Amino acid sequence: MFIALYDFGIPIATSLEKAETMIKRTKGMIYCLLWILLASFFSDNKVPDFELQTLEGKIITSDDLKGKIILLDFWDTHCGPCIKLMPYMEKLYSKYKNNENVVMYIVNAGWQSIEEAKGFVSKHNYKLPFAYMEKKESRKLKVREIPKTIIIDKNFTYQLEHVGYDGYDPDKDLGPVKEFEKLIEELLAK
């Protein structure tokens, strides 16, 4: 004997076969959600060691940056939103460039050559600390889409990961950059 399954009075499974299939799918989703919750609970959010290179050729390792608040903004020369974000990052950089507790790099995510990144930077007049990171290094930091901004605290723990550009107006507001600034101020106060 089969009794139909209902959700808010609407029949969702009218045969035993459909009901069994729904139960199996639901179990799978529950296991998946449980795994995600457990993984996030046991994750310590520590940033893996990484290496980047300034466009002038200086190698910077994660050990060089530990003990500082780090903002890494990942970009690519073919990413329109990345380029639109740069004036905002320039404003943020101008605020913190003389603060020895804050380090900021505009990092080419390694999806093209360092020569292409250098060519782009030489054509524009940005006053930003540009760097390049090999793709395998950016993957360690979970960079799978751009623009992506990561803020890391003095204990080398992820504090923020922001993806995208929302089309805000630099003359009116700083969009998520205001959020970045607020977080940096909070981390400096600790």
Backbone as JSON, one array per atom type, in Angstrom:
{
  "sequence": "MFIALYDFGIPIATSLEKAETMIKRTKGMIYCLLWILLASFFSDNKVPDFELQTLEGKIITSDDLKGKIILLDFWDTHCGPCIKLMPYMEKLYSKYKNNENVVMYIVNAGWQSIEEAKGFVSKHNYKLPFAYMEKKESRKLKVREIPKTIIIDKNFTYQLEHVGYDGYDPDKDLGPVKEFEKLIEELLAK",
  "N": [[0.84, -1.18, 0.0], [0.55, 2.24, -0.83], [0.99, 5.54, 0.24], [0.45, 8.77, -0.8], [3.0, 11.32, -0.96], [2.99, 14.55, 0.42], [3.52, 18.05, 0.06], [2.95, 20.92, 1.61], [0.24, 20.5, 1.09], [0.21, 19.82, -1.58], [0.46, 17.23, -3.86], [3.5, 15.52, -4.13], [4.72, 13.18, -4.7], [3.39, 10.54, -6.22], [3.56, 7.89, -6.58], [5.03, 4.81, -5.46], [7.6, 4.37, -6.49], [8.39, 6.96, -7.32], [8.4, 8.19, -4.82], [10.44, 6.78, -3.47], [12.65, 7.52, -5.02], [12.69, 10.28, -4.5], [13.25, 10.27, -1.76], [15.83, 9.12, -1.72], [17.25, 11.14, -3.12], [16.89, 13.27, -1.35], [18.21, 12.28, 0.92], [20.81, 12.24, -0.12], [21.22, 14.99, -0.53], [21.09, 15.87, 2.11], [23.31, 14.54, 3.25], [25.32, 15.8, 1.78], [25.02, 18.5, 2.57], [25.56, 18.2, 5.3], [28.25, 17.39, 5.18], [29.4, 19.73, 4.12], [28.85, 21.56, 6.2], [30.3, 20.37, 8.31], [32.9, 20.47, 7.24], [33.29, 23.23, 7.07], [33.13, 23.84, 9.77], [35.36, 22.59, 10.89], [37.41, 23.78, 9.54], [40.2, 25.93, 9.64], [40.63, 28.29, 8.41], [43.14, 29.16, 7.72], [45.61, 30.71, 5.74], [47.23, 29.35, 2.95], [50.78, 28.92, 2.36], [52.3, 31.08, -0.02], [53.6, 32.53, -3.06], [54.56, 35.49, -4.73], [55.41, 37.77, -7.38], [56.82, 40.92, -7.81], [56.26, 43.3, -10.42], [58.64, 44.37, -11.02], [60.36, 42.36, -10.56], [61.02, 41.4, -8.0], [60.82, 38.81, -5.65], [58.24, 37.9, -3.52], [57.45, 36.28, -0.6], [55.06, 34.42, 1.36], [56.02, 34.37, 3.95], [57.35, 36.79, 4.1], [55.27, 38.52, 4.43], [53.82, 37.9, 6.68], [52.33, 38.76, 9.79], [51.35, 41.14, 9.05], [48.57, 43.07, 7.78], [47.01, 42.03, 4.93], [46.06, 42.84, 1.68], [45.01, 41.44, -1.23], [44.35, 41.92, -4.53], [43.02, 40.38, -7.19], [43.45, 40.25, -10.7], [43.17, 40.62, -14.31], [44.38, 41.4, -17.55], [42.45, 41.26, -19.53], [40.06, 41.5, -18.3], [37.37, 43.35, -17.95], [35.76, 44.29, -15.67], [37.73, 44.04, -13.68], [39.56, 46.02, -14.38], [37.95, 48.27, -14.18], [37.7, 48.37, -11.46], [40.14, 49.24, -10.53], [40.6, 52.14, -10.13], [39.27, 52.51, -7.68], [40.71, 50.86, -6.0], [43.07, 52.2, -6.12], [42.48, 54.52, -4.69], [42.09, 53.4, -2.17], [44.62, 52.29, -1.73], [46.18, 54.62, -1.62], [45.48, 55.57, 0.85], [46.61, 53.72, 2.65], [49.27, 53.27, 1.94], [51.53, 54.19, 3.3], [51.42, 52.94, 5.7], [52.93, 50.75, 7.76], [51.85, 48.4, 8.68], [50.08, 47.42, 6.89], [49.75, 45.76, 3.83], [49.49, 45.82, 0.36], [48.65, 44.41, -2.73], [48.1, 44.45, -6.2], [47.28, 41.89, -7.98], [48.18, 40.08, -10.78], [46.53, 37.31, -11.89], [47.85, 35.16, -13.05], [46.83, 34.13, -15.38], [47.76, 34.8, -17.73], [50.79, 35.88, -19.38], [53.61, 37.26, -17.57], [54.76, 39.28, -18.99], [52.65, 40.31, -20.53], [51.13, 41.42, -18.48], [52.92, 43.37, -17.53], [53.04, 44.97, -19.83], [50.42, 46.01, -19.94], [50.34, 47.51, -17.55], [52.35, 49.39, -18.06], [51.14, 50.96, -19.98], [49.21, 52.36, -18.62], [48.5, 54.77, -16.06], [48.49, 54.06, -13.35], [48.95, 54.27, -9.83], [49.81, 52.0, -8.25], [50.74, 49.04, -6.39], [51.7, 46.64, -8.33], [51.67, 43.13, -8.99], [52.62, 39.76, -9.87], [51.35, 36.48, -10.06], [51.95, 33.09, -10.31], [49.75, 30.78, -11.91], [49.31, 28.33, -10.5], [49.95, 29.11, -7.93], [48.02, 31.08, -7.41], [45.78, 29.47, -7.43], [46.09, 28.08, -5.07], [45.17, 29.96, -3.32], [42.53, 29.91, -3.78], [41.64, 31.28, -6.04], [39.53, 31.46, -8.51], [37.9, 32.91, -10.05], [37.67, 36.24, -11.33], [37.22, 39.81, -10.96], [38.83, 39.3, -7.83], [39.07, 39.86, -4.42], [41.06, 39.51, -1.61], [41.37, 39.6, 1.86], [43.67, 39.31, 4.41], [44.47, 38.57, 7.75], [46.74, 39.57, 10.48], [47.47, 37.2, 11.62], [47.61, 35.48, 9.58], [45.2, 34.55, 8.52], [42.27, 34.02, 6.62], [40.14, 36.78, 6.18], [38.36, 38.03, 4.54], [36.81, 37.38, 1.44], [36.12, 38.55, -1.59], [34.25, 38.6, -4.53], [33.91, 39.93, -7.76], [32.48, 42.86, -9.38], [30.41, 45.55, -8.93], [29.58, 47.74, -10.42], [29.66, 50.31, -9.29], [29.96, 53.87, -8.62], [32.87, 55.71, -8.7], [33.02, 58.39, -8.06], [30.92, 58.84, -6.41], [30.7, 56.81, -4.45], [32.55, 54.14, -2.84], [31.82, 51.56, -3.21], [32.29, 48.08, -2.64], [34.84, 48.54, -1.76], [34.75, 50.29, 0.31], [33.85, 48.6, 2.28], [36.13, 46.97, 2.44], [37.95, 48.82, 3.44], [36.8, 49.41, 5.93], [37.03, 46.91, 7.2], [39.83, 46.61, 7.25], [40.49, 48.72, 8.97], [39.26, 47.78, 11.32], [40.82, 45.48, 11.76], [43.31, 46.66, 12.14], [42.87, 47.9, 14.56], [42.87, 45.85, 16.36]],
  "CA": [[0.0, 0.0, 0.0], [1.31, 3.47, -0.94], [0.3, 6.79, 0.57], [1.14, 9.85, -1.52], [3.71, 12.33, -0.18], [2.47, 15.89, 0.17], [4.27, 19.21, 0.53], [2.0, 22.04, 1.69], [-1.03, 20.12, 0.49], [0.36, 19.52, -3.0], [1.1, 15.92, -3.99], [4.8, 15.6, -4.8], [5.06, 11.83, -5.13], [2.12, 9.82, -6.29], [3.8, 6.45, -6.71], [6.07, 4.32, -4.58], [8.86, 4.57, -7.19], [8.73, 8.39, -7.22], [8.68, 8.48, -3.42], [11.76, 6.23, -3.16], [13.62, 8.38, -5.7], [12.75, 11.55, -3.74], [13.91, 10.01, -0.48], [17.25, 8.96, -2.02], [17.8, 12.47, -3.43], [16.89, 14.05, -0.11], [19.32, 11.77, 1.73], [22.04, 12.72, -0.74], [21.37, 16.43, -0.23], [21.36, 16.0, 3.54], [24.71, 14.16, 3.45], [26.14, 16.85, 1.19], [24.95, 19.67, 3.46], [26.26, 17.84, 6.52], [29.68, 17.43, 4.87], [29.78, 21.14, 3.99], [28.84, 22.14, 7.54], [31.44, 19.83, 9.07], [34.13, 20.99, 6.66], [33.44, 24.64, 7.47], [33.32, 23.87, 11.22], [36.71, 22.18, 11.22], [38.38, 24.57, 8.79], [40.75, 27.0, 10.48], [40.75, 29.47, 7.55], [44.53, 29.58, 7.55], [46.02, 30.95, 4.36], [48.42, 28.54, 2.63], [51.95, 29.67, 1.91], [52.26, 31.42, -1.44], [54.68, 33.38, -3.56], [54.24, 36.36, -5.85], [56.56, 38.51, -7.9], [56.49, 42.27, -8.25], [56.56, 43.44, -11.85], [60.05, 44.74, -11.11], [61.12, 41.12, -10.44], [61.26, 41.0, -6.62], [59.99, 37.69, -5.17], [57.65, 38.11, -2.2], [56.86, 35.04, -0.09], [54.1, 34.64, 2.44], [56.78, 34.66, 5.16], [57.67, 38.22, 4.07], [54.06, 39.29, 4.69], [53.2, 37.49, 7.94], [52.33, 39.8, 10.81], [50.76, 42.35, 8.46], [47.26, 42.94, 7.15], [47.32, 41.9, 3.5], [44.97, 42.89, 0.7], [45.41, 41.0, -2.57], [43.27, 42.11, -5.5], [43.4, 39.61, -8.37], [42.95, 40.85, -11.93], [43.7, 40.15, -15.58], [44.29, 42.51, -18.51], [41.26, 41.1, -20.37], [38.89, 41.53, -17.41], [36.84, 44.72, -17.84], [35.44, 44.65, -14.29], [38.98, 44.19, -12.92], [40.14, 47.31, -14.72], [37.07, 49.29, -13.61], [37.92, 48.39, -10.01], [41.46, 49.8, -10.18], [40.58, 53.48, -9.5], [38.85, 52.35, -6.29], [41.85, 50.3, -5.29], [44.07, 53.26, -6.04], [42.09, 55.38, -3.56], [42.35, 52.65, -0.94], [46.06, 52.19, -1.59], [46.73, 55.91, -1.21], [45.23, 55.72, 2.29], [47.41, 52.8, 3.47], [50.6, 52.99, 1.39], [52.58, 54.52, 4.27], [51.18, 52.21, 6.94], [53.79, 49.56, 7.73], [51.09, 47.22, 9.09], [49.17, 47.04, 5.79], [50.4, 45.49, 2.55], [48.47, 45.69, -0.69], [49.15, 44.11, -4.07], [47.16, 44.21, -7.29], [47.98, 40.7, -8.45], [47.74, 39.4, -11.99], [46.24, 35.96, -11.39], [48.61, 34.13, -13.74], [46.08, 33.58, -16.5], [48.49, 35.27, -18.91], [52.21, 36.0, -19.04], [54.02, 38.46, -16.82], [55.04, 40.31, -19.98], [51.37, 40.96, -20.84], [50.77, 42.24, -17.32], [53.81, 44.53, -17.55], [52.62, 45.82, -20.94], [49.21, 46.72, -19.53], [50.68, 48.48, -16.51], [53.15, 50.47, -18.65], [50.25, 51.82, -20.77], [48.3, 53.1, -17.74], [49.21, 55.6, -15.1], [48.06, 53.73, -11.99], [49.95, 54.34, -8.76], [49.47, 50.82, -7.47], [51.79, 48.02, -6.33], [51.3, 45.5, -9.14], [52.46, 41.91, -8.84], [52.22, 38.64, -10.72], [51.37, 35.22, -9.34], [51.74, 31.94, -11.17], [48.4, 30.23, -11.77], [49.27, 27.31, -9.44], [49.97, 29.82, -6.66], [46.71, 31.72, -7.21], [44.84, 28.39, -7.13], [46.22, 27.8, -3.63], [44.37, 30.96, -2.62], [41.15, 29.71, -4.25], [41.27, 32.26, -7.06], [38.95, 30.75, -9.65], [37.22, 33.93, -10.84], [38.2, 37.58, -11.08], [38.12, 40.25, -9.91], [38.68, 38.72, -6.5], [39.86, 40.55, -3.41], [41.24, 38.73, -0.39], [42.02, 40.29, 2.97], [44.27, 38.35, 5.33], [44.86, 39.29, 8.97], [48.13, 39.44, 10.94], [47.69, 35.79, 11.97], [47.59, 34.78, 8.3], [43.89, 33.91, 8.43], [41.33, 34.71, 5.73], [39.13, 37.61, 6.81], [37.37, 38.4, 3.54], [37.0, 37.01, 0.04], [35.06, 39.24, -2.34], [34.35, 38.35, -5.97], [33.05, 40.71, -8.64], [32.42, 44.32, -9.45], [28.98, 45.83, -9.02], [29.28, 48.92, -11.23], [29.5, 51.51, -8.47], [30.53, 55.09, -9.18], [33.95, 56.15, -7.82], [32.82, 59.76, -7.61], [29.84, 58.87, -5.41], [30.99, 55.88, -3.36], [33.63, 53.21, -3.11], [31.29, 50.21, -3.32], [32.83, 47.15, -1.64], [36.12, 49.03, -1.26], [34.43, 50.87, 1.62], [33.83, 47.43, 3.17], [37.52, 46.58, 2.63], [38.55, 49.82, 4.32], [36.25, 49.2, 7.28], [37.64, 45.7, 7.76], [41.24, 46.91, 7.52], [40.5, 49.54, 10.19], [38.96, 46.88, 12.44], [41.98, 44.62, 11.99], [44.38, 47.49, 12.7], [42.5, 48.23, 15.93], [43.06, 44.67, 17.23]],
  "C": [[0.89, 1.24, 0.0], [0.43, 4.65, -0.58], [1.11, 7.91, -0.07], [1.83, 10.79, -0.54], [3.21, 13.71, -0.58], [3.43, 16.93, 0.74], [3.33, 20.39, 0.46], [0.7, 21.73, 0.94], [-0.97, 19.77, -0.98], [1.04, 18.16, -3.12], [2.42, 16.04, -4.75], [5.3, 14.23, -5.23], [3.79, 10.99, -5.08], [2.31, 8.34, -6.54], [4.95, 6.08, -5.8], [7.46, 4.55, -5.2], [9.32, 6.02, -7.09], [9.1, 8.76, -5.79], [10.08, 7.99, -3.04], [12.87, 7.09, -3.79], [13.79, 9.69, -4.94], [13.49, 11.37, -2.43], [15.4, 9.85, -0.69], [17.91, 10.31, -2.32], [17.9, 13.32, -2.17], [18.02, 13.59, 0.79], [20.65, 12.28, 1.19], [22.29, 14.19, -0.44], [21.7, 16.64, 1.23], [22.81, 15.63, 3.83], [25.65, 15.24, 2.92], [26.18, 18.09, 2.09], [25.69, 19.4, 4.76], [27.77, 17.91, 6.31], [30.17, 18.87, 4.78], [29.85, 21.8, 5.35], [30.03, 21.65, 8.37], [32.76, 20.38, 8.55], [34.35, 22.44, 7.09], [33.69, 24.76, 8.97], [34.77, 23.56, 11.58], [37.79, 22.94, 10.46], [38.89, 25.69, 9.67], [40.96, 28.28, 9.69], [42.17, 29.99, 7.42], [44.86, 29.69, 6.07], [47.24, 30.07, 4.07], [49.59, 29.44, 2.23], [51.86, 29.91, 0.41], [53.43, 32.32, -1.78], [54.14, 34.23, -4.7], [55.49, 37.13, -6.24], [56.1, 39.9, -8.29], [56.84, 42.36, -9.73], [57.99, 43.91, -12.09], [60.96, 43.52, -10.91], [61.4, 40.65, -9.02], [60.29, 39.89, -6.22], [59.54, 38.0, -3.75], [57.04, 36.78, -1.76], [55.88, 35.38, 1.02], [54.84, 34.94, 3.75], [57.14, 36.15, 5.25], [56.47, 39.06, 4.53], [53.41, 38.97, 6.03], [53.37, 38.59, 8.98], [51.76, 41.12, 10.31], [49.34, 42.04, 7.98], [47.51, 43.01, 5.65], [46.04, 41.99, 2.69], [45.56, 42.49, -0.64], [44.2, 41.15, -3.47], [43.71, 41.45, -6.8], [42.69, 40.14, -9.6], [43.59, 40.18, -13.14], [43.51, 41.29, -16.58], [43.05, 42.44, -19.39], [39.96, 41.17, -19.57], [38.43, 42.97, -17.23], [36.48, 45.13, -16.43], [36.68, 44.84, -13.42], [39.56, 45.59, -13.13], [39.28, 48.45, -14.16], [37.27, 49.42, -12.1], [39.2, 49.12, -9.61], [41.42, 51.22, -9.61], [40.15, 53.43, -8.02], [40.01, 51.84, -5.44], [42.95, 51.34, -5.13], [43.75, 54.2, -4.87], [42.38, 54.69, -2.24], [43.85, 52.55, -0.68], [46.66, 53.5, -1.1], [46.53, 56.15, 0.29], [46.22, 54.9, 3.12], [48.85, 52.62, 3.01], [51.73, 53.29, 2.36], [52.39, 53.83, 5.61], [51.96, 50.9, 6.89], [53.06, 48.28, 8.14], [50.14, 46.71, 8.01], [49.99, 46.88, 4.51], [49.31, 45.25, 1.53], [49.17, 45.41, -2.01], [47.98, 43.91, -5.02], [47.83, 43.1, -8.11], [47.36, 40.16, -9.74], [47.68, 37.92, -11.63], [46.95, 34.84, -12.14], [47.88, 33.48, -14.9], [46.68, 34.03, -17.83], [49.93, 35.45, -18.49], [52.47, 37.28, -18.25], [54.31, 39.6, -17.79], [53.76, 41.05, -20.38], [50.94, 41.87, -19.71], [51.62, 43.51, -17.29], [53.4, 45.51, -18.65], [51.39, 46.64, -20.6], [49.56, 47.84, -18.55], [51.46, 49.65, -17.1], [52.29, 51.43, -19.47], [49.33, 52.69, -19.92], [49.1, 53.8, -16.65], [48.76, 55.31, -13.66], [49.24, 53.81, -11.03], [49.64, 53.21, -7.77], [50.64, 49.85, -7.45], [51.33, 46.76, -7.07], [52.23, 44.32, -8.9], [51.89, 40.85, -9.77], [52.32, 37.37, -9.88], [51.12, 34.11, -10.35], [50.36, 31.35, -10.89], [48.31, 29.2, -10.64], [49.28, 27.97, -8.06], [48.61, 30.47, -6.38], [45.64, 30.68, -6.9], [44.91, 28.0, -5.66], [45.34, 28.74, -2.81], [42.92, 30.95, -3.1], [40.7, 30.78, -5.25], [40.82, 31.48, -8.3], [38.19, 31.71, -10.56], [37.8, 35.29, -10.43], [37.15, 38.62, -11.48], [37.79, 39.56, -8.58], [39.62, 39.44, -5.55], [39.88, 39.69, -2.16], [41.89, 39.64, 0.65], [42.42, 39.24, 3.99], [44.73, 39.12, 6.57], [46.31, 38.99, 9.37], [48.48, 38.0, 11.32], [47.65, 34.89, 10.75], [46.33, 33.92, 8.16], [43.03, 34.72, 7.47], [40.33, 35.51, 6.55], [38.02, 37.98, 5.83], [37.8, 37.86, 2.18], [35.82, 37.61, -0.71], [35.3, 39.01, -3.83], [33.41, 39.3, -6.69], [33.2, 42.21, -8.5], [30.97, 44.67, -9.74], [28.62, 47.09, -9.79], [29.04, 50.18, -10.43], [30.26, 52.68, -9.07], [31.61, 55.63, -8.25], [33.8, 57.59, -7.34], [31.77, 59.85, -6.51], [30.12, 57.96, -4.21], [32.12, 54.95, -3.76], [33.14, 51.77, -3.19], [31.88, 49.3, -2.26], [34.17, 47.61, -1.08], [35.92, 49.69, 0.1], [34.39, 49.76, 2.67], [35.26, 46.97, 3.46], [38.19, 47.52, 3.63], [38.08, 49.64, 5.76], [36.89, 47.99, 7.94], [39.11, 45.94, 8.1], [41.35, 47.73, 8.81], [40.23, 48.69, 11.42], [40.16, 46.0, 12.78], [43.16, 45.41, 12.56], [44.12, 47.8, 14.18], [42.73, 47.06, 16.9], [44.46, 44.61, 17.79]]
}
